[in-house]
Amino acid sequence: MPLATLGRWRIGGPADFVVTPRDAASLGRVLATIDTLGVPRVIIGDGSNLLFDDDGFRGVVVRIGRALDGFVVHGDGVVDAGAGLWVPTFVRRVIDAGLSGAVHAIGIPGTLGGLVTMNGGSQRRGIGENVVHVDAFDRHGQTHRLDHAALAYSYRASRLQAGDLVVTSVRLRFAPGDRAAMHREARSILRARREKFPRVRANCGSVFVSDPKLYDLIGPPGMAIERAGLKGEAVGGAQFSPDHANFIVNNGSARASDVLALIRIARDRVAELSGIRMDAEVRHLAPDGTMRPAHEVADLIDVARYQGN
Ligand SMILES: Cc1cc2nc3c(=O)[nH]c(=O)nc-3n(C[C@H](O)[C@H](O)[C@H](O)COP(=O)(O)OP(=O)(O)OC[C@H]3O[C@@H](n4cnc5c(N)ncnc54)[C@H](O)[C@@H]3O)c2cc1C
């Protein structure tokens, strides 16, 4: 199956196998089988933060579908939610339960499993703040519970990015809140995002993660990319969005190599301006199953080929 059909960038060559388990029990069995066969495997949610390689992936993609979409509200602001839950649905359910603290994530197009792995959020917040523990399978299909401390949350990062565990469900704790006020806030966040972010062309949201030192010196990554004269810059079919420079859009024919070249060019040019090398939030999947922040791969390419584009 072409990975381009599984990721929001609509980029990527073929994967040997793609499995979408229908529930947690079958997910455990699938993982145990893959382990026995000894083939590489990767976990994906909605592919909204992933750059798949042009050469695809020689292994099994385990896709966490919407099947793991449970949602249970306990007392004291505690909620249990499935890893396959669509984030905007999760946020609305938290609001409907009269709980506050999740509204910032209302516009994030991914699964809850992806969100807790990426410590995703907006307005400088991350969902990790509310995570009490996660339940996850290891490579052999054995279950583990990791508490907040074990998840080692930091800005847009967590211990789950090591890729060895597959989250099935998440326990979170929220404070009480006013439903009507939270729905209003959610609508206003969605309105602002519609105005600010490109919506027509395929993209994976913000490419670079904000750096506090760069922020003080120039501003967020989008502003630094713009200051470096790269807003609207294209390599092949990929382009820094003319609407929001921290988004790379696929103009229809983009390849992963085009996106990596843009990442490298922005990293180099912003470093020339500020002395700071921006790190990518988006993650690259290599054909051998290695998944790492895309800038680490971009640093390996021969950027001279793309100069003058
Ligand atoms: C238009 C747009 C806007 C965006 N805006 C934001 C934003 O405002 N803030 C923000 O933080 N992000 C944003 N993103 C990025 C992305 O939506 C989030 O990072 C999202 O949480 C990723 O979820 P996913 O299910 O798509 O994960 P994927 O992209 O499929 O995977 C991301 C990582 O999580 C891992 N993973 C996924 N599911 C599991 C699981 N169940 N168990 C273990 N590991 C897992 C993958 O292996 C991978 O390492 C945006 C993306 C787009 C396209």
The ligand as an SDF file (V2000), in Angstrom:
LIG
                    3D

 53 58  0  0  0  0  0  0  0  0999 V2000
   -3.0300   20.9200    9.7400 C   0  0  0  0  0  0  0  0  0  0  0  0
   -2.2740   20.3950   10.9340 C   0  0  0  0  0  0  0  0  0  0  0  0
   -2.2290   21.1450   12.0830 C   0  0  0  0  0  0  0  0  0  0  0  0
   -1.5160   20.6820   13.2190 C   0  0  0  0  0  0  0  0  0  0  0  0
   -1.5210   21.4460   14.3460 N   0  0  0  0  0  0  0  0  0  0  0  0
   -0.8580   21.0070   15.4420 C   0  0  0  0  0  0  0  0  0  0  0  0
   -0.8570   21.7870   16.6580 C   0  0  0  0  0  0  0  0  0  0  0  0
   -1.4630   22.8350   16.7480 O   0  0  0  0  0  0  0  0  0  0  0  0
   -0.1620   21.3010   17.7140 N   0  0  0  0  0  0  0  0  0  0  0  0
    0.5030   20.1020   17.6670 C   0  0  0  0  0  0  0  0  0  0  0  0
    1.0920   19.7150   18.6820 O   0  0  0  0  0  0  0  0  0  0  0  0
    0.5090   19.3450   16.5370 N   0  0  0  0  0  0  0  0  0  0  0  0
   -0.1460   19.7640   15.4370 C   0  0  0  0  0  0  0  0  0  0  0  0
   -0.1310   19.0100   14.2820 N   0  0  0  0  0  0  0  0  0  0  0  0
    0.6770   17.7700   14.2410 C   0  0  0  0  0  0  0  0  0  0  0  0
   -0.1140   16.4850   14.5760 C   0  0  0  0  0  0  0  0  0  0  0  0
   -1.4790   16.6490   14.2710 O   0  0  0  0  0  0  0  0  0  0  0  0
    0.0290   16.0660   16.0300 C   0  0  0  0  0  0  0  0  0  0  0  0
    1.3760   15.8050   16.3570 O   0  0  0  0  0  0  0  0  0  0  0  0
   -0.8160   14.7830   16.3180 C   0  0  0  0  0  0  0  0  0  0  0  0
   -0.9430   14.6450   17.6940 O   0  0  0  0  0  0  0  0  0  0  0  0
   -0.2240   13.5220   15.7370 C   0  0  0  0  0  0  0  0  0  0  0  0
   -1.1990   12.4880   15.8470 O   0  0  0  0  0  0  0  0  0  0  0  0
   -1.2660   11.3020   14.7870 P   0  0  0  0  0  0  0  0  0  0  0  0
   -2.2820   10.3370   15.2680 O   0  0  0  0  0  0  0  0  0  0  0  0
   -1.4750   11.8310   13.4080 O   0  0  0  0  0  0  0  0  0  0  0  0
    0.1920   10.7000   14.9320 O   0  0  0  0  0  0  0  0  0  0  0  0
    1.1850   10.2310   13.7550 P   0  0  0  0  0  0  0  0  0  0  0  0
    1.5970   11.4230   12.9560 O   0  0  0  0  0  0  0  0  0  0  0  0
    0.6110    9.0710   13.0260 O   0  0  0  0  0  0  0  0  0  0  0  0
    2.4390    9.7470   14.6350 O   0  0  0  0  0  0  0  0  0  0  0  0
    3.2260   10.6730   15.3550 C   0  0  0  0  0  0  0  0  0  0  0  0
    4.1470    9.9030   16.3040 C   0  0  0  0  0  0  0  0  0  0  0  0
    3.3660    9.2570   17.2980 O   0  0  0  0  0  0  0  0  0  0  0  0
    3.5820    7.8420   17.2730 C   0  0  0  0  0  0  0  0  0  0  0  0
    2.2990    7.2070   17.6100 N   0  0  0  0  0  0  0  0  0  0  0  0
    1.0940    7.4480   17.0550 C   0  0  0  0  0  0  0  0  0  0  0  0
    0.1510    6.7190   17.6590 N   0  0  0  0  0  0  0  0  0  0  0  0
    0.7790    6.0020   18.6350 C   0  0  0  0  0  0  0  0  0  0  0  0
    0.3470    5.0610   19.6140 C   0  0  0  0  0  0  0  0  0  0  0  0
   -0.9530    4.6900   19.7580 N   0  0  0  0  0  0  0  0  0  0  0  0
    1.2800    4.5130   20.4480 N   0  0  0  0  0  0  0  0  0  0  0  0
    2.5980    4.8670   20.3450 C   0  0  0  0  0  0  0  0  0  0  0  0
    3.0540    5.7530   19.4430 N   0  0  0  0  0  0  0  0  0  0  0  0
    2.1600    6.3140   18.5960 C   0  0  0  0  0  0  0  0  0  0  0  0
    4.1250    7.5360   15.8880 C   0  0  0  0  0  0  0  0  0  0  0  0
    4.9080    6.3600   15.8780 O   0  0  0  0  0  0  0  0  0  0  0  0
    4.9500    8.7910   15.6180 C   0  0  0  0  0  0  0  0  0  0  0  0
    6.2040    8.7250   16.2640 O   0  0  0  0  0  0  0  0  0  0  0  0
   -0.8350   19.4460   13.1510 C   0  0  0  0  0  0  0  0  0  0  0  0
   -0.8920   18.6880   11.9810 C   0  0  0  0  0  0  0  0  0  0  0  0
   -1.6010   19.1420   10.8780 C   0  0  0  0  0  0  0  0  0  0  0  0
   -1.6830   18.2990    9.6450 C   0  0  0  0  0  0  0  0  0  0  0  0
  1  2  1  0
  2  3  1  0
  2 52  2  0
  3  4  2  0
  4  5  1  0
  4 50  1  0
  5  6  2  0
  6  7  1  0
  6 13  1  0
  7  8  2  0
  7  9  1  0
  9 10  1  0
 10 11  2  0
 10 12  1  0
 12 13  2  0
 13 14  1  0
 14 15  1  0
 14 50  1  0
 15 16  1  0
 16 17  1  0
 16 18  1  0
 18 19  1  0
 18 20  1  0
 20 21  1  0
 20 22  1  0
 22 23  1  0
 23 24  1  0
 24 25  2  0
 24 26  1  0
 24 27  1  0
 27 28  1  0
 28 29  2  0
 28 30  1  0
 28 31  1  0
 31 32  1  0
 32 33  1  0
 33 34  1  0
 33 48  1  0
 34 35  1  0
 35 36  1  0
 35 46  1  0
 36 37  1  0
 36 45  1  0
 37 38  2  0
 38 39  1  0
 39 40  1  0
 39 45  2  0
 40 41  1  0
 40 42  2  0
 42 43  1  0
 43 44  2  0
 44 45  1  0
 46 47  1  0
 46 48  1  0
 48 49  1  0
 50 51  2  0
 51 52  1  0
 52 53  1  0
M  END
$$$$
